[in-house]
Amino acid sequence: MRSPPSSTSRPTSPQAGQISQYLAAGYFYGASPSQVPGFVLGPTPNVNITWETATTTDLGLDMRLFRNLTFGLDVFRSKRTHILVPPNEIVPLYTGLSLPDENLGEVLNRGIEFQLGWRKTVNKDFSYFINGNFTYAVNKVLFEAEPASVPAYQRMTGHPIGSFLLYQSQGLYQDTATVNKTPHPIGSGAGDIRYKDVNGDGQINALDKVRTNQSSTPQIMYGMSLGGRYKGFDATIFFRGQAAAQALLQPGGLNMAQQFFDGRWLRSGDSKYPRTFNGPTNATYGSNTYQSNFWLLNDGFLRLKNVEIGYTFGREGLLQKRRSPPRASISAGTVCSRSINGVPPSIPSRRLPPHRVRCPVLPVATTRNKEC
């Protein structure tokens, strides 16, 4: 059993700077203006800049039972303070000043991990093993220096890092009459996404975006490996997956996922995707490309990550002189994947601050160029 609470620090971003800087510039003077070299005051320094601090507690338990069963459990909590964030104060433009970042941000990360394994040797010719792991980790911004003018429903404080700020979809417009009697972006028509007027001002604008508790960082990750050995042959299979993650998959111009084209709105009653490829070409760049929860997809998946089969040669004859017998194997990576939303996942890496490193997965779809 282990319990190593600790407090560590790390350098902050160098962009804040601790010294004044003067940057080369120029000014124009005279009846026939010509540029005269000069200097302008650069970024305002922050002489009080300090390191970020992380206070971490990790309670762990490792056990072995019945000689074959292993179990591991970790419960962790990490609080980061003094994170560099932009200040919420605003200075008049005539001062020529831009305020530096300050050590104001705070983030809390906590979660649980456990591993379970079974390994057994049946006889000299046959043995097998099964291992599984599960992680649940969440984070929350405790303080972000946000301007007082930001509405409460848009604030980052109290939500996960990277949480989405999205327009709220109410489905698709099915007819022009409904468009005309509801607040809508300019140019909206039948087949376009209908957005909620969150603040009730009769307009659809940036004030109608709402902060969600969802992000692309998975809260749940899991994996399983199993394998065995029979005489000289051995095999191993490895699965991994994630859940409680979201991804924004939406059109951006005329290069679009094929599924948006196949499921586009064509007539009243269609409701899967908007009129992405329908109507004038410029409609493709309209309000349907706003970041909204209409395009928010469940990014959970299960992947058969690796399969390996091998054979270890015996120690007869000359092979007895070797320290270890030779082994031949064949393996395949990412054999198949099963995505909850039906979109094949890829695997870009990303760091989950502040305590664990995870590999969230975003979907990728084939694209098709179409002209309206």
ABEGO torsion letter per residue (X at the ends): XBBBBBBBBBBBBAAAEABBBBBBBBBBBEABBBBBBBBBBBBBBBAABBBBBBBBBBBBBBBBBGGABBBBBBBBBBBBBGBBBBBABBBBAAAGBBBBBBBABBBBBBEBBBBBBBBBBABAABBBBBBBBBBBBBBBBABBBBBAABBAAABABGBBBGBBBBBBBAEBBABAAAAAABBBBBGBBBGBBBBBBAAGAGBBBAAABBBBABBABBABBBBBBBBBBBEABBBBBBBBBBBGBBBBBBBBEABBBAAAAAABBABBGBAABBBAABEBAAAAABAAABBBAAABBBABBBBBABBBBBBBBBABEAAAABABBBBBBBBBBGABBBBAAGBBBBBBBBBBOAABBBBBBBBBBBBBBBBX
